[in-house]
Amino acid sequence: MDNLFLPKSIDNYYRGQKLALWFFWLVVIVRAAQGVSLIVGGHSIVRDADGIPLETFPDAASQSIVGVFVISGGARLVLSLLAVIVFTFYRSAIPLMLALLALDQIAKEVLLLFYPLYRIGNPIGPVVNLVLLFLTVIGFVLSIWSRQHSRS
């Protein structure tokens, strides 16, 4: 029996539901946009989208906080580029890629429970990230749901 999550061979034949590909691309595009936004405009993204009151910290601390977020943006961009490579050349690994994207976000959410960020207001960033996690999980479930299985 072929395992859709970990196929015996990684090829360019996608076996899951086609709707999962829409979720895949939505998640990848938004994560890539988040990565680029953090790299290009880190200070304003950290302050506005994530609600971190940078002006209340000393300049060196504020710069360090932005630097950590920019590094996180770089990681988002690298994972997004990897996802594009998977889609282009290794489509049978799309379920694995969606699992990796979900695991990355789940790990960040768990770590934030132990190391919460001081935020002000109701920033949109955490909400967007939870929605992306939800969409990634839906995409993963659809991607491991075989098209052959759904016809029977």
C-alpha positions as CSV (number, residue, x, y, z in Angstrom):
1,M,0.0,0.0,0.0
2,D,1.3,3.4,-1.0
3,N,1.6,5.9,1.9
4,L,0.5,9.4,0.7
5,F,2.3,11.1,3.5
6,L,5.6,9.4,3.0
7,P,5.5,7.9,-0.6
8,K,7.9,5.1,-1.5
9,S,9.4,7.3,-4.2
10,I,9.2,11.0,-4.5
11,D,8.1,11.9,-8.0
12,N,6.1,14.6,-9.8
13,Y,2.8,12.7,-9.5
14,Y,0.4,14.3,-7.0
15,R,-2.1,11.8,-5.6
16,G,-4.2,13.9,-3.2
17,Q,-7.3,16.1,-3.7
18,K,-6.8,19.0,-6.1
19,L,-8.4,21.4,-3.6
20,A,-5.4,20.9,-1.4
21,L,-3.2,22.5,-4.0
22,W,-5.2,25.8,-3.7
23,F,-4.7,25.7,0.1
24,F,-1.0,24.9,-0.5
25,W,-0.5,27.9,-2.8
26,L,-2.5,30.3,-0.6
27,V,-0.4,29.3,2.4
28,V,2.9,29.5,0.5
29,I,2.1,32.9,-1.0
30,V,1.0,34.4,2.2
31,R,4.0,33.0,4.1
32,A,6.4,34.3,1.4
33,A,4.8,37.7,1.5
34,Q,5.2,37.7,5.3
35,G,8.8,36.8,4.9
36,V,9.5,39.5,2.4
37,S,7.5,42.1,4.4
38,L,9.6,41.3,7.5
39,I,12.9,41.5,5.6
40,V,12.0,44.8,3.8
41,G,10.0,46.6,6.5
42,G,10.7,44.7,9.7
43,H,10.4,47.7,12.1
44,S,6.9,48.7,11.0
45,I,5.7,45.0,10.7
46,V,6.9,44.2,14.2
47,R,5.3,47.3,15.6
48,D,2.0,47.3,13.7
49,A,1.2,43.8,12.7
50,D,2.6,42.1,15.8
51,G,1.9,44.8,18.3
52,I,5.3,44.9,19.8
53,P,5.8,48.4,21.4
54,L,9.3,49.0,20.0
55,E,9.3,52.7,21.1
56,T,9.2,51.6,24.8
57,F,12.5,49.7,24.6
58,P,16.0,51.1,24.4
59,D,17.3,51.4,20.8
60,A,19.6,48.4,21.0
61,A,16.8,46.2,22.4
62,S,14.4,47.4,19.7
63,Q,16.9,46.7,17.0
64,S,17.6,43.2,18.4
65,I,13.8,42.4,18.5
66,V,13.4,43.5,14.9
67,G,16.5,41.5,14.0
68,V,15.0,38.3,15.4
69,F,11.7,38.9,13.5
70,V,13.7,39.6,10.3
71,I,15.5,36.2,10.7
72,S,12.2,34.6,11.2
73,G,11.0,36.2,8.0
74,G,14.0,34.8,6.2
75,A,13.1,31.3,7.5
76,R,9.5,31.8,6.2
77,L,10.9,32.8,2.8
78,V,13.3,29.8,2.6
79,L,10.4,27.4,3.5
80,S,8.2,29.1,0.9
81,L,11.0,28.7,-1.8
82,L,11.3,25.0,-0.8
83,A,7.6,24.6,-1.2
84,V,7.8,26.1,-4.7
85,I,10.6,23.5,-5.6
86,V,8.4,20.7,-4.1
87,F,5.4,21.8,-6.2
88,T,7.5,22.1,-9.4
89,F,9.6,18.9,-9.2
90,Y,8.4,16.7,-6.4
91,R,4.6,16.9,-6.2
92,S,4.2,13.6,-4.4
93,A,6.0,15.3,-1.5
94,I,3.3,18.0,-1.2
95,P,1.7,16.3,1.9
96,L,5.1,16.2,3.5
97,M,5.7,19.9,2.7
98,L,2.3,20.8,4.2
99,A,3.1,18.8,7.3
100,L,6.4,20.6,7.6
101,L,4.7,24.0,7.2
102,A,2.1,23.1,9.9
103,L,4.8,21.7,12.2
104,D,6.8,24.9,11.8
105,Q,3.8,27.0,12.8
106,I,2.7,24.7,15.6
107,A,6.2,24.8,17.1
108,K,6.2,28.6,17.1
109,E,2.7,28.7,18.7
110,V,3.9,26.2,21.5
111,L,7.0,28.2,22.1
112,L,5.0,31.4,22.4
113,L,3.0,29.7,25.2
114,F,6.3,29.3,27.2
115,Y,7.9,32.6,26.0
116,P,5.0,35.0,25.4
117,L,5.6,38.3,23.6
118,Y,4.6,41.6,25.2
119,R,2.1,43.0,22.8
120,I,-0.2,46.0,22.9
121,G,-3.6,46.3,21.4
122,N,-5.1,43.6,19.2
123,P,-2.5,43.0,16.5
124,I,-3.5,41.2,13.3
125,G,-0.3,39.1,13.0
126,P,-1.1,36.4,15.5
127,V,-4.6,36.0,14.0
128,V,-3.3,35.7,10.5
129,N,-0.8,33.1,11.6
130,L,-3.5,31.0,13.3
131,V,-5.7,31.2,10.2
132,L,-2.7,30.1,8.1
133,L,-2.2,27.2,10.4
134,F,-5.8,26.2,10.1
135,L,-5.6,26.4,6.3
136,T,-2.3,24.4,6.3
137,V,-3.9,21.6,8.3
138,I,-6.9,21.5,6.0
139,G,-4.6,21.4,3.0
140,F,-2.6,18.6,4.6
141,V,-5.7,16.5,5.3
142,L,-7.0,17.0,1.7
143,S,-3.5,16.2,0.3
144,I,-3.4,12.8,2.0
145,W,-7.0,12.0,1.0
146,S,-6.5,9.9,-2.1
147,R,-8.5,10.8,-5.1
148,Q,-9.0,7.1,-5.7
149,H,-10.4,6.7,-2.2
150,S,-12.9,9.5,-2.6
151,R,-14.4,7.8,-5.7
152,S,-15.3,4.5,-4.0
